[in-house]
Amino acid sequence: MDECLRNGVQRNLPGYFYAIEGGRAVGTPWPADVVLGQVTAAGPSVAELQRVVVVCGVAFAAFMREPGAGGVNGTH
């Protein structure tokens, strides 16, 4: 999990971590071509979902890549 936060917040790499709360955003939004294939076969892209969150004024939303396998307490 720490790797996702570092990559999204400190290194500004898209597709790792992005959160919105009370009009403030932290992290880096996902690229437009990343689709939630695990959730639905032809689901919306993560970028589309992030846009809807902003347009609808959702109070809180967080998007984080699943941490890598094999990490131990913050190493992935």
DRENPA-3360 file (N, C-alpha, C; in nm, 2 decimals, always signed):
BEGIN
1 = MDECLRNG = +0.08/-0.12/+0.00/+0.00/+0.00/+0.00/+0.09/+0.13/+0.00 ~ +0.19/+0.12/+0.08/+0.28/+0.24/+0.08/+0.34/+0.27/-0.06 ~ +0.37/+0.17/-0.14/+0.42/+0.19/-0.27/+0.32/+0.26/-0.36 ~ +0.19/+0.22/-0.35/+0.08/+0.29/-0.42/+0.07/+0.44/-0.39 ~ +0.08/+0.47/-0.26/+0.07/+0.61/-0.21/+0.20/+0.68/-0.26 ~ +0.31/+0.63/-0.25/+0.44/+0.70/-0.29/+0.43/+0.73/-0.44 ~ +0.39/+0.63/-0.52/+0.39/+0.64/-0.67/+0.28/+0.75/-0.71 ~ +0.16/+0.74/-0.64/+0.06/+0.83/-0.68/+0.07/+0.97/-0.63;
9 = VQRNLPGY = +0.12/+0.99/-0.51/+0.13/+1.12/-0.44/+0.26/+1.18/-0.46 ~ +0.37/+1.12/-0.43/+0.50/+1.18/-0.44/+0.57/+1.18/-0.58 ~ +0.55/+1.07/-0.65/+0.61/+1.05/-0.78/+0.52/+1.10/-0.90 ~ +0.39/+1.13/-0.86/+0.29/+1.17/-0.96/+0.27/+1.07/-1.08 ~ +0.28/+0.94/-1.05/+0.26/+0.84/-1.15/+0.11/+0.80/-1.15 ~ +0.05/+0.81/-1.27/-0.10/+0.77/-1.28/-0.12/+0.63/-1.26 ~ -0.24/+0.59/-1.21/-0.28/+0.46/-1.19/-0.24/+0.39/-1.06 ~ -0.20/+0.47/-0.96/-0.16/+0.41/-0.83/-0.25/+0.46/-0.72;
17 = FYAIEGGR = -0.27/+0.59/-0.70/-0.35/+0.64/-0.60/-0.40/+0.78/-0.63 ~ -0.53/+0.79/-0.61/-0.60/+0.92/-0.63/-0.72/+0.93/-0.53 ~ -0.73/+1.04/-0.46/-0.84/+1.05/-0.36/-0.89/+1.20/-0.37 ~ -1.02/+1.21/-0.35/-1.09/+1.34/-0.34/-1.17/+1.34/-0.22 ~ -1.16/+1.46/-0.14/-1.24/+1.48/-0.02/-1.26/+1.62/-0.01 ~ -1.39/+1.66/+0.01/-1.42/+1.80/+0.03/-1.36/+1.90/-0.07 ~ -1.36/+1.86/-0.19/-1.31/+1.95/-0.30/-1.15/+1.95/-0.31 ~ -1.08/+1.87/-0.23/-0.94/+1.86/-0.25/-0.90/+1.73/-0.30;
25 = AVGTPWPA = -0.80/+1.73/-0.39/-0.76/+1.60/-0.45/-0.61/+1.58/-0.41 ~ -0.58/+1.45/-0.39/-0.44/+1.40/-0.36/-0.41/+1.29/-0.45 ~ -0.29/+1.29/-0.51/-0.25/+1.18/-0.59/-0.26/+1.22/-0.74 ~ -0.25/+1.11/-0.82/-0.25/+1.14/-0.97/-0.37/+1.06/-1.03 ~ -0.45/+1.12/-1.11/-0.56/+1.05/-1.17/-0.51/+0.94/-1.27 ~ -0.60/+0.84/-1.29/-0.57/+0.73/-1.38/-0.57/+0.78/-1.53 ~ -0.49/+0.71/-1.62/-0.50/+0.74/-1.76/-0.64/+0.70/-1.81 ~ -0.68/+0.76/-1.92/-0.81/+0.74/-1.98/-0.83/+0.60/-2.03;
33 = DVVLGQVT = -0.73/+0.52/-2.06/-0.75/+0.39/-2.12/-0.76/+0.27/-2.02 ~ -0.75/+0.30/-1.89/-0.76/+0.19/-1.79/-0.90/+0.16/-1.76 ~ -0.94/+0.03/-1.79/-1.08/-0.01/-1.77/-1.09/-0.10/-1.65 ~ -1.20/-0.10/-1.58/-1.22/-0.18/-1.47/-1.27/-0.32/-1.52 ~ -1.18/-0.39/-1.59/-1.21/-0.52/-1.64/-1.24/-0.63/-1.54 ~ -1.18/-0.61/-1.42/-1.20/-0.71/-1.31/-1.35/-0.70/-1.26 ~ -1.41/-0.58/-1.27/-1.54/-0.56/-1.21/-1.65/-0.60/-1.31 ~ -1.64/-0.55/-1.43/-1.73/-0.58/-1.54/-1.66/-0.60/-1.67;
41 = AAGPSVAE = -1.71/-0.68/-1.76/-1.64/-0.71/-1.88/-1.62/-0.59/-1.97 ~ -1.72/-0.50/-1.97/-1.70/-0.38/-2.05/-1.73/-0.26/-1.97 ~ -1.67/-0.25/-1.85/-1.69/-0.14/-1.76/-1.64/-0.01/-1.80 ~ -1.67/+0.10/-1.73/-1.62/+0.23/-1.76/-1.47/+0.24/-1.72 ~ -1.40/+0.33/-1.78/-1.26/+0.35/-1.74/-1.26/+0.41/-1.61 ~ -1.15/+0.39/-1.54/-1.13/+0.45/-1.41/-1.13/+0.61/-1.42 ~ -1.08/+0.66/-1.53/-1.08/+0.80/-1.55/-1.22/+0.86/-1.56 ~ -1.31/+0.78/-1.63/-1.45/+0.82/-1.64/-1.52/+0.82/-1.50;
49 = LQRVVVVC = -1.49/+0.72/-1.42/-1.54/+0.72/-1.28/-1.49/+0.84/-1.20 ~ -1.36/+0.87/-1.22/-1.31/+0.98/-1.14/-1.37/+1.11/-1.19 ~ -1.40/+1.13/-1.32/-1.47/+1.25/-1.37/-1.61/+1.26/-1.31 ~ -1.68/+1.15/-1.30/-1.82/+1.15/-1.24/-1.81/+1.19/-1.10 ~ -1.71/+1.14/-1.02/-1.70/+1.18/-0.88/-1.68/+1.33/-0.87 ~ -1.60/+1.39/-0.95/-1.58/+1.54/-0.95/-1.71/+1.61/-0.99 ~ -1.77/+1.57/-1.10/-1.88/+1.64/-1.16/-2.00/+1.63/-1.06 ~ -2.02/+1.52/-0.99/-2.13/+1.50/-0.90/-2.11/+1.56/-0.76;
57 = GVAFAAFM = -1.98/+1.60/-0.74/-1.95/+1.66/-0.61/-1.96/+1.56/-0.49 ~ -1.91/+1.44/-0.52/-1.91/+1.34/-0.42/-1.82/+1.38/-0.30 ~ -1.86/+1.36/-0.18/-1.79/+1.41/-0.06/-1.65/+1.34/-0.05 ~ -1.64/+1.21/-0.08/-1.52/+1.14/-0.06/-1.51/+1.03/-0.16 ~ -1.40/+1.01/-0.23/-1.37/+0.89/-0.31/-1.22/+0.87/-0.32 ~ -1.19/+0.74/-0.32/-1.05/+0.70/-0.33/-1.03/+0.59/-0.43 ~ -0.92/+0.60/-0.51/-0.89/+0.50/-0.61/-0.75/+0.46/-0.58 ~ -0.73/+0.33/-0.57/-0.59/+0.28/-0.54/-0.57/+0.14/-0.61;
65 = REPGAGGV = -0.46/+0.13/-0.68/-0.42/+0.00/-0.74/-0.41/-0.10/-0.63 ~ -0.44/-0.22/-0.66/-0.42/-0.33/-0.57/-0.27/-0.35/-0.54 ~ -0.23/-0.34/-0.42/-0.09/-0.35/-0.39/-0.03/-0.48/-0.45 ~ +0.10/-0.48/-0.48/+0.17/-0.59/-0.54/+0.17/-0.71/-0.45 ~ +0.17/-0.83/-0.51/+0.18/-0.95/-0.43/+0.32/-0.96/-0.37 ~ +0.33/-1.02/-0.25/+0.45/-1.05/-0.19/+0.50/-0.94/-0.10 ~ +0.44/-0.83/-0.09/+0.48/-0.72/-0.01/+0.45/-0.75/+0.14 ~ +0.53/-0.70/+0.22/+0.51/-0.72/+0.37/+0.50/-0.59/+0.44;
73 = NGTH = +0.39/-0.56/+0.50/+0.37/-0.44/+0.58/+0.43/-0.31/+0.52 ~ +0.38/-0.27/+0.40/+0.42/-0.15/+0.34/+0.53/-0.16/+0.24 ~ +0.58/-0.27/+0.21/+0.69/-0.28/+0.11/+0.63/-0.28/-0.03 ~ +0.50/-0.31/-0.04/+0.43/-0.31/-0.17/+0.30/-0.25/-0.16;
% end
